[in-house]
């Protein structure tokens, strides 16, 4: 197995230290590789090392020679958000969603998540609906769309028939009570997208 494949496998298994060691060896050999910088930045994002994630993702964008990859921008936006830099997060995620040639439903779902607990929920709702029109199976967008509807008080009353979610499935999973009680909290991203619980 190649070193990158092994590092990627460790990364996916949550063995961050092992993945870091191999990615670091690869970066030593090719320190200007934008893709490798982005991959290692994503590792640090998942590991909770947001400063390192931001540094590597920014370097990746600098070395991509003007090509702005929506997945890198989306991950950078998430890192900024986790680091408490909300304005920078919003700018990155907006830019990630602006790519009309290759729109990223995941970036739209991440960008929309910024608006769940704000006065801009309508903007978030539209982003989730657009993401779902591009990738109907994107669970993150369904979940966050449901959160927006519930935050507006519409999800339970309207039955959330849009995009397949139902009042019965939410209630049977115990989610209805949790949201009525206002105890919804963000959870860690498992990859390049962020979900909320």
C-alpha positions as CSV (number, residue, x, y, z in Angstrom):
1,X,0.0,0.0,0.0
2,X,1.3,3.4,-0.9
3,X,2.1,5.9,1.9
4,X,-0.7,8.2,0.9
5,X,-3.2,5.4,0.9
6,X,-2.1,4.2,4.3
7,X,-2.2,7.8,5.7
8,X,-5.7,8.2,4.2
9,X,-6.9,4.9,5.7
10,X,-5.5,6.0,9.2
11,X,-7.3,9.4,8.7
12,X,-10.6,7.7,7.9
13,X,-10.3,5.4,10.9
14,X,-9.7,8.4,13.2
15,X,-6.1,7.4,13.8
16,X,-5.0,11.0,13.5
17,X,-1.5,10.7,15.0
18,X,-0.6,7.8,12.6
19,X,-2.0,9.7,9.7
20,X,-0.2,12.9,10.6
21,X,3.2,11.1,10.7
22,X,2.7,9.8,7.2
23,X,1.2,13.0,5.7
24,X,4.1,14.9,7.3
25,X,6.6,12.6,5.5
26,X,4.8,13.1,2.2
27,X,4.8,16.9,2.8
28,X,8.5,16.8,3.4
29,X,9.0,15.3,0.0
30,X,6.5,17.7,-1.8
31,X,5.9,20.7,0.5
32,X,4.0,22.7,-2.2
33,X,1.4,20.1,-3.1
34,X,-1.9,21.9,-2.7
35,X,-3.9,18.7,-2.4
36,X,-1.7,17.2,0.3
37,X,-1.8,20.5,2.2
38,X,-5.6,20.5,2.0
39,X,-5.7,16.8,3.1
40,X,-3.6,17.4,6.1
41,X,-5.6,20.6,6.9
42,X,-8.7,18.4,6.9
43,X,-7.0,15.9,9.2
44,X,-6.4,18.7,11.7
45,X,-10.0,20.0,11.3
46,X,-11.3,16.6,12.3
47,X,-8.8,16.3,15.1
48,X,-9.9,19.6,16.6
49,X,-6.6,21.4,15.9
50,X,-8.2,24.4,14.2
51,X,-5.2,26.7,14.1
52,X,-3.2,24.1,12.2
53,X,-6.1,23.3,10.0
54,X,-6.5,27.0,9.0
55,X,-2.8,27.4,8.3
56,X,-2.6,24.4,6.0
57,X,-5.9,25.1,4.2
58,X,-4.9,28.7,3.6
59,X,-1.5,27.5,2.2
60,X,-3.3,25.0,0.0
61,X,-5.5,27.8,-1.5
62,X,-2.4,30.0,-2.1
63,X,-0.6,27.2,-3.9
64,X,-3.6,26.2,-6.0
65,X,-2.6,28.9,-8.5
66,X,-5.9,30.8,-8.4
67,X,-8.1,27.8,-8.6
68,X,-10.5,27.9,-5.7
69,X,-11.7,24.5,-4.8
70,X,-15.0,24.6,-3.1
71,X,-14.2,21.6,-0.8
72,X,-11.1,23.4,0.5
73,X,-12.9,26.6,1.0
74,X,-15.7,24.7,2.8
75,X,-13.3,23.0,5.2
76,X,-11.5,26.4,5.8
77,X,-14.9,27.9,6.6
78,X,-15.6,25.1,9.1
79,X,-12.2,25.6,10.7
80,X,-12.8,29.4,11.0
81,X,-16.2,28.7,12.5
82,X,-14.8,26.2,15.0
83,X,-12.0,28.7,15.9
84,X,-14.7,31.4,16.6
85,X,-14.0,33.4,13.5
86,X,-17.6,33.6,12.3
87,X,-17.2,36.4,9.7
88,X,-14.2,34.7,8.0
89,X,-16.2,31.4,8.1
90,X,-19.2,33.0,6.4
91,X,-16.9,34.6,3.7
92,X,-15.2,31.3,2.9
93,X,-18.4,29.3,2.8
94,X,-20.1,31.9,0.7
95,X,-17.2,31.7,-1.8
96,X,-17.3,27.9,-1.7
97,X,-21.0,28.1,-2.8
98,X,-20.4,30.7,-5.5
99,X,-18.8,28.2,-7.9
100,X,-21.4,28.0,-10.6
101,X,-19.4,25.5,-12.7
102,X,-19.1,22.9,-9.9
103,X,-21.5,23.8,-7.1
104,X,-20.9,21.9,-3.9
105,X,-24.0,20.6,-2.1
106,X,-21.8,19.9,1.0
107,X,-20.5,23.5,1.0
108,X,-24.1,24.8,0.8
109,X,-25.1,22.6,3.7
110,X,-22.2,23.9,5.8
111,X,-22.9,27.5,4.8
112,X,-26.6,27.1,5.6
113,X,-25.7,25.7,9.1
114,X,-24.3,29.1,10.0
115,X,-27.9,30.5,9.8
116,X,-29.8,27.9,11.9
117,X,-29.6,29.9,15.1
118,X,-29.7,33.4,13.5
119,X,-32.2,35.8,12.0
120,X,-31.1,34.6,8.6
121,X,-32.8,31.2,8.7
122,X,-34.6,31.9,5.3
123,X,-31.1,32.1,3.7
124,X,-30.1,28.8,5.3
125,X,-33.4,27.1,4.2
126,X,-32.7,28.2,0.6
127,X,-29.2,26.8,0.7
128,X,-30.4,23.5,2.1
129,X,-33.1,23.2,-0.6
130,X,-30.5,24.0,-3.3
131,X,-28.1,21.4,-1.9
132,X,-30.9,18.8,-1.8
133,X,-31.8,19.6,-5.4
134,X,-28.2,18.8,-6.4
135,X,-27.7,15.8,-4.1
136,X,-31.0,14.5,-2.7
137,X,-29.3,11.8,-0.6
138,X,-27.2,14.4,1.4
139,X,-28.3,13.6,5.0
140,X,-26.6,16.7,6.4
141,X,-28.8,19.0,4.3
142,X,-32.0,17.1,5.3
143,X,-31.0,17.3,8.9
144,X,-30.1,21.0,8.9
145,X,-33.2,21.8,6.8
146,X,-35.3,20.1,9.5
147,X,-33.5,22.2,12.2
148,X,-34.3,25.4,10.3
149,X,-38.0,24.4,10.0
150,X,-38.2,23.5,13.7
151,X,-36.4,26.7,14.7
152,X,-39.1,28.6,12.8
153,X,-41.8,26.5,14.5
154,X,-42.9,25.0,11.2
155,X,-41.3,21.6,11.1
156,X,-43.6,19.7,13.4
157,X,-46.8,21.5,12.3
158,X,-46.2,21.2,8.6
159,X,-45.0,17.6,9.0
160,X,-41.8,18.2,7.1
161,X,-43.0,16.4,4.1
162,X,-40.5,18.3,2.0
163,X,-37.6,16.1,0.9
164,X,-38.9,13.0,2.7
165,X,-38.5,13.8,6.4
166,X,-41.6,13.1,8.4
167,X,-43.1,14.1,11.7
168,X,-43.5,10.4,12.6
169,X,-39.8,9.5,11.9
170,X,-38.6,12.5,14.0
171,X,-40.9,11.7,16.8
172,X,-40.0,8.0,16.8
173,X,-36.3,8.9,17.1
174,X,-36.9,11.1,20.1
175,X,-35.8,14.2,18.2
176,X,-39.0,16.1,18.6
177,X,-38.7,16.4,22.4
178,X,-35.1,17.4,22.3
179,X,-35.8,20.3,20.0
180,X,-38.9,21.4,22.0
181,X,-36.7,21.5,25.0
182,X,-34.1,23.6,23.2
183,X,-31.2,21.2,23.9
184,X,-29.9,20.8,20.4
185,X,-26.1,21.1,20.3
186,X,-23.5,21.0,17.5
187,X,-21.6,17.8,17.0
188,X,-18.1,17.3,15.6
189,X,-17.8,17.0,11.8
190,X,-17.0,13.5,10.7
191,X,-15.5,14.6,7.4
192,X,-15.6,17.7,5.3
193,X,-19.2,18.5,6.3
194,X,-20.6,19.5,9.6
195,X,-23.8,18.3,11.1
196,X,-25.8,19.5,14.1
197,X,-27.5,17.3,16.7
